[in-house]
Amino acid sequence: MYRIVTKEALKPTVILYEIEAPMVARKAQPGQFIILRVDENGERIPITIHDYNREKGTVTIIVQTVGATTEKLSHKQQGEYLHDFVGPLGKPTETEGKKKVCVVGGGVGCAIAYPVLKKFHDCGAEVHAVVGFKNKDVVILEDKFKAVSSVLKVCTDDGSYGQKGLVTEALKQLLDEGNQYDEIFAIGPAIMMKFVCLLTKKYEIPTDVSLNTIMVDGTGMCGACRITVGGKTRFVCVDGPEFDGHQVDFDEMLKRMGAFKDIEKEEIHKLDTEKPTTCEATKELDGRDAEWRASLRKAMKPKERMAIPRVKMNELNAEYRSHSNKEEVNLGLNEEQAVTEAKRCLDCPNPTCMNGCPVGINIPKFIKNIERGEFLEAAKTLKATSALPAVCGRVCPQEKQCESQCTHLKAGHEAVAIGYLERFAADYERESGQISVPEVAQKNKEKDNRLKAPSLLPTTSRRTLICWRYG
């Protein structure tokens, strides 16, 4: 058990915790992270180290309350204990041999930028800092940054404090003033790091970024923090968390960072004290542990499923195609082919295919419905998160998204044809005439002003917004 020595609210949702963990403090370095569990039944979450005191045997972390576990953590009081606090993990920041550096931090990312900034300063480098926040109310650690940097630029999006504008604008000013940096270090929202790297690449300045925000498991087991660096796959928690920013594929990272949003929403709702709106019986019928899905898994061994070859899409006759351009070349799967292909799905306990889906479709659920012959239920599952599954099944690059993360690939086999099955289910529903309409969510009280006139949007967009109660 690890005692909370100090708890300090820096802002309403940003809290500093000083944790008694002598063994972690003894080895901790800037850039590394720890994994904690609030209680015995809690999930493990990685948090980057903000500071440490080897003499006191304490490690300091700064946590923003954004999800279920951080919400539970926020209710812990000074003097209480955390169940687990493991580390330090990850590779420390390389700070030796630099004469002049600039550290760029955004939002709560400044909590991670500070120890790196301090280490550069302690190594004798001249340190400049650029930090950015939404507004004055969320500015943190300004005094700490001032103490270890010779130049500090504080930016706010609305101009309520410091310089108005983005960190990239302030950084460009420093570069245009003739500052020659040996390295620039950036940590913050992924989109901020992307544009910092695009800027520094023009000036040919080496730039490191910390990608800790994408980590989930923290040990390399889950694979959720896979990124592409220089064309090669890397794991942030094992190979990082810091990488050459000019080599990182930020577009891929940004797409994958939304993979767990729906799951996190579900977990945060579990903390509500109100009576759940969905009965437990319905949940049992809906999840992986539902009796019908368990029966399907027992019906065939994983080895037998993986031995089934991937189906081939039926196509129009080549001779016929040469005289006609009015029909689709690909004819889609028939029912027998669809069921056969669905049997290839292993119904994994941790479905990595869902990590690659930009709209968070419950892929195993819709595929298993096809396997048991419930084609309309499969279509209904698709439409819960995708407005146009028939289109997506035809045009989405599944080979680069969901199918690229299929377990079959690890065994050297072809991925399950998720796109083929998505198209089949959507086409089957349309041809049957039994079209399902997605359930309308509860009224959203925080409407975006940009959505005040949904009647001006395309039909599909209006339909999606109405389902989300924005219309």
Beta strands, then each sheet from edge to edge (+ up, - down):
strand 1: 2-11
strand 2: 14-20
strand 3: 33-37
strand 4: 45-48
strand 5: 51-53
strand 6: 58-64
strand 7: 81-82
strand 8: 84-89
strand 9: 100-106
strand 10: 126-133
strand 11: 151-156
strand 12: 163-164
strand 13: 183-187
strand 14: 207-210
strand 15: 226-229
strand 16: 232-235
strand 17: 242-244
strand 18: 314-315
strand 19: 330-332
sheet 1: 5+ 6- 2+ 1- 7+
sheet 2: 4+ 3- 8+
sheet 3: 12+ 11+ 10+ 9+ 13+ 14+ 17-
sheet 4: 15+ 16-
sheet 5: 18+ 19-
end
